[in-house]
Amino acid sequence: MEIAVIGAGAAGYFAAIAAAEKGAKVHIFEKTSKTLTKVMVSGGGRCNVTHDCESPAQLIKYYPRGGRSLKKPFSVFGPKETRAWFEQRGVPLKTEEDGRVFPKSDSSQSIIDCLEGEANRLGIILHKSMELLSIDPLNETEVVLHFKNNQAFSCRSLIIASGGSPQLRGYQFLEKLGLALHDPIASLFTFNVPSSDLKDLKGLSVSQGSVQVPGTKWRQEGPVLITHWGFSAPAIIKLSAWHALDFFKRSYQFPILINWTNLKEEELRQFLLSLREEGVRKRVFGNAQFGIPARLWQALMLKAEVGEAKVYSELSNKELNRMVRFIGACPFAVNGKTTFKEEFVTAGGVDLLEVDLKTFSLKKYPNIYLAGEVLNVDGVTGGFNFQHAWTSGFLAGSAAR
């Protein structure tokens, strides 16, 4: 009998290739008519393959859920091994200043072509539009799969890489196996702020900002982007990942404070005081500070009720205090989220205690393996979710017999 893989995404393809390289006959079953869709849209169509991390101890810090459990798996197949795997197969990679790793072609198609090429070379058979309904693990040498179109397939081992979804798609057949599941919810999303008075400034951003939920220690630093629905960019998206469960419990309604500079309040105050004390006669409205875009600066000055004719040397204490507030802790009310294809990640899935992390096989069913987002693992943006897909896929595929 043969090995079956459920899901034609990054983890599924990687697992299938690893299994086939060991000499197994492998079939991939995909629910939809498309394959490797997240690979295609990742990184704005460039595919953020992994992240340049020196050690597993460093790498696991970027996973809000599951990171600690992955330290040993990452030591077996981590970013270094991922880079070698693709480059040995004709895909040169590059590391950008922020540590993200992309193909030198700046095209996701390079990664897709590599994976599909390897699958074809190894004789892996792809079955599209095959929705799995149930799994019958008859014994340790046979698993029977039942699909929606009344088809059945018997295999020696099964690798489940069906991804994740807040709509529970892909989890029903896991529940029937009696596995402990964490309800899947969205992670890596942007904040909707319908009441924002900055929406007309969509497209403007600051490169060094921070976002915090007042009354909590929930805070992230990084670029902040104004959108026509609210706010996005890494500071927002990282915050959504680390507190996905908290925001879900709050029904995605909560206040935030945006610091457009990431300087501390006292640093902001002292700088503005120095401009006043030095007698700077330049108009506040027309002379932006801290690298804030001019139009955003003007909007913030309007919020701070600083007149267009006011010069720095004539700022009152009240005006200066309002400037510090709206530059360093600008308040907004989040009411909802927006999830895009390239940002979509699921928090939740099968509890890692169900899995032997040396092989990613289920402890209850040794010939059934899990890989990728179906597990309760998720990382922040930057190539970390793909690294988990490559690691779990490689170990599962290598162990499957």
Steps between C-alpha positions, in 0.01 A plus 500: 500500500592863458535823699226763477539870571198720569555856381698643208652794684855566613502239778319243286736528205807499724378191686413321177843573352681383815299176500554439129873556532503201739356289218130510592217531249320819603159648420397859587129567544389865478152617589496785246607534139806710595834416654764698694272805520665649810842454347384701201370801694750499787720805538311697239562229240868457588463213754670564832658154518646519852680733740870534565526370858830374639356244740178317593505689832473825307250366249241379752459852637295590192219251563210619719384138523707182480845652484657334802390157383671553164852561632619144431325466162657830391841366604449213255357701211510878546569808287852385410370167370211671320736731315726211402200293383376763255842616382611143430193474278581808296325778694754760621380694804584839651472649850359850537600750770213400729599132485230382261616251238365511142590340168743722309245506219259690731232266369295238682487311174862393555398315817187354338695379197756336729241315709292392202813401310622280784155344537487417130854365499417267788176379345269648763137479387279806560122464539305829496145575616510215750334598827580265786202407718634238738801291593489134606830395660447125471837408649864613502547396139177622336290816499188538287400846377143586401442793267192705416460350154448152650855402423721316746876459513708261707850597604774368725565840658317831496643851528241769580607848384154645445584848630281701732185706478281694744204331329622160632551368150737208512444421867183289503682179412755573772229532763382150408846371588450620857781756489524800731437810290537870565228697324657659193482879487664760278848628569708755305224747418464876463288728717177652376439848644176629341512817710855592399539857382823408321352273231541772236874462554498135388838387379701717739719320749772543760797264504552504877185502706326293763147391588368424847170399655455738797471340840703197387860408421398410145734701280694455178749716313558545128357674194140625520294552183179700462243320284155591375352265763735571792860394561742233382876423467726291728431674834127434457535151357747384766267628771213305341707181508619518858154585631277320250312317776457818706363694205268215409359504854444874464313446172766712332384813682767673708687831530854557374761771540734566207841653556605643165866525605557221752677757722407510865266775621777683684727488194224653288434767758864594541554531125197724454599706804846549351347640181295744706786601726738547208253750357437312174280729291392239246129421473408180682239408242739517206810351659452133588728333751610142585482386136119512503357559149390862452131429443482270802683759710246764401212268590657437840547874557131555424420235761728682743322829420820673393416791270647510150679830576654385830880485514701270726629782721144604589357161598305504824539223755153372417576491127829323566327243723238432232775458239676245720172313545404475133854428379582245771166350605243575230173325600279297267217249545543169314174345385569194289784345302600443141686188392675483165619195314867580552445567871259218576616267774300289744562487872372168627487144376613166637664520842872425477472257790325267254813483286841337525708800393792285387290367213179710519301178523191475718563318825163324469553404135872456418441480123314834486714813489418872522683789338456874465218719614269215600708495818459755779803698384514848351774754451516872444553644155848462353532146362439319828180323399663362187796380707264300719341357184839393361616356834188303586452391138857377467498307828158348438582401143840358597344288775198371306540141382 
